[in-house]
Each structure stands twice: as C-alpha cells, then as structure tokens.
Amino acid sequence: MHILDIGCGSGDVALLAAELVGTSGHVLGVDREQKAVDWATARVHALGLNNVKFLRADPADMPSGGEMFDAVIGRLVLMYYPNTVESLRKIVRHVRPGGLVVFQEFDTANCRSMPVAPLFDRSVGLIKQALSATGARIQLGLELYSVYLDAGLPGPCLRMDALIGGGPDCPAYGLVANVIQSLLPVMEKLNIATAAEVDIATLEQRMRDEVVAGKGVVLSPGLIGAWSRKP
C-alpha cells in the first residue's frame, strides 16, 4: 500500500505505517514545518529505511491529479485546521476510491484524577489552555463522526484509547509531563505559565508522589480514532 501521512511531525506515525506496508509499500509523510521534515528524514536515514520519505507540504493545499494513495492517515493534526471539514475534503482528493481515511484526535474532557490530585489536574488544565489558545480543537475526537459525514465520507468506525491507573508505575504521569514540556514555549509566549512555575525537571515525579500519596488513579486525555473508506 501507498500511504500519505499528513502533519507527520518527527515521523512517529509514518514509521509505524512503514512497518505495516513492508518493503513493497511506501509511506509519504508531509508537514508544513521544514524542521520537522528534516528531523524525520534524519531518523529514516539513521534507520536505513527505503520505504518512507518526507517533504514539506500541506495536503489541503496540494494540487489534485498527482499520486493517488491507498490510505491517508494523521494523528493530532485535523484539530489544528480552522475549517476541519473543508480541509478533510481537500485531503481526501489524494486517496483512491475505496481507500482508507484514518485519523486520531484528542478528547480531553475526561482527563482527571480521583480523588483530586491538584498538581495533576492543574497540569491537565495548562495543556487544555495552551492548546485552546493556539486555536486547536481539544474535543475534536468526539466530532470526527460528523466531520467525516460533512466531508462526504461514510460514517466512520470509532475507537477510544486512554491510559488509566494508579501507583508509581502508571505511565500517565510521564505522558502529561511530556505534553507540558512540548507546549512550554507556547505557555510562556502566551503568559499561561513560566518554566519556573512548571519546573518540568521534577513535574512527573511530583505528580506521581501526589497521586500515590492519595491512593488515587488518573485518567489520561483520550485519543479517538476514526476510519472509513472513500466512496
């Protein structure tokens, strides 16, 4: 299969797709940021892979009539398009009839702790505030069904994944801390929080200690996947 990965970033999803299609398949990852494309390309070269490449582009702006793909995929990318339906409609032009349309987007509504762990919940609040301030739609996962329909696609199958757990080994602390770290430049730029306030070096451990002390559990942001086929 030939796969188009939009908003590929550093290439994590494209590399997973490359494993699935094998050496007889091909993955093209595209991103609007040249730094992301350069980093993803360097990773592929280091791994010695020949079935995946990256280029700087936005599929919503790419002219139709070029290569047709067996599937288009994307993770946490539609949430950044101002007009999600129109953008998806344009992206799907690059998929052959019968091809797959697969996206995974956030649902942050249920991310929380029980009993309340103030630091964990405040960290989640910072994530929501920073993403919303950049124009991202942090509940788009729940909107994917209607977005597919409005873009002229059959209603998609849906699946939701989230991390839930307690104790010192729960991976949700690290997940939340990693997202905070990636958003920290935005938080400082928009005066949401400073690096000193966040103290990223100790944030994961402090969240862990707080939840463990309260014998609590935490629930990560949900990731909702949707998949359908182009008519």
C-alpha angles and dihedrals in degrees: 000000000000111000131194114207111194123202087014096174110181091350105258096136093039090054091052090050090049089058090052097049094043128203093313092057133065138217126201115195119195130188135169092229117079092203090059092049092049092050093047090049091051090052092052092049091050090052093046094233121162101181100069133057137168136217138176109257145112111234090207087064099036113112116250121239096064128102115339116219132212090222141006118210136181139169123206092345111104088060089072097054113098091213103034097178096049092044092051090048090055094044092052090060086080093058122088119237108279092023124136126260109197127174136164121201140172129271105184099170098100100040105122148111131257119233092024114271102192097204094049093047092045090052090051089049091054090052092051092046094049095046093046091049090057091053096257118149103230095189097047092118090073090048096053094095093058092039091057092048093048090049090057097258128127114263107279131234110247137210131178126207128185138157118243128175150105138225128064097298100057108125094212092087091059092044093054092044091051092051090048090052093051091049097043095098089054092047092053093044092052094040092243095128139339128234089246092054093049096042091196094191091068101023098099094049093045091052090048093049092048095050094043091050090054094046085234140147131228132208120211126218110285122245113210117198123200129189134179139147128254110247 
